[in-house]
Amino acid sequence: MTLEEIHGQEPVPAGHDWMQGAGKALHELLVSAQRRGCLTVGVYESAKLMNVDPDNVAFCVLATDEEDEGDIALQIHFTLIQAFCCENDIDIVRVNDVAKLAAIVGPSEESGEPRDLHCILITNRTEDGWKDPALEKLNFFCEESRNVNDWVPTVTLPE
């Protein structure tokens, strides 16, 4: 059961300009974070990082495809990650297209193998953090979504 089901509210429709702007901002943030070496990719790697160093996590992306919806283990991991993010004031979004994420993030640099893109964390490796306009846009988008009881908004990545 989701918060939308409990409260009887529908999530914000995907056709809004600010929703499309959030997808573009997420794309820009992922590219920028990857260039800086500030991405942690994979459910298990993300869980380890959040357990060890949650203060350096700036943003979280959860991704699924239609075939992942029936994966109970993955849904349990998502629930735990969402709870951890809420507890540590980490903004979080969902993406329903793993293929688009793969096109942005690409394969593992070490092995060239496809990565587990179900969870991606954007981290701050420096003490003062890096200011990214795309991150600020996404933080604002998440705040606005929470105002309409959409606690984990879904973002559509641009083509």
Secondary structure, DSSP 4 states (H G I P E B T S, - for coil): --HHHHHT-PPPPTTSHHHHHHHHHHHHHHHHHHHHT-EEESHHHHHHHHHH-GGGEEEEEEE--GGGGG-HHHHHHHHHHHHHHHHTT-EEEEES-HHHHHHHH-S-TTT-PPP-TTEEEEE--SSS----HHHHHHHHHHHHHHHTT-SS-EEPPP-
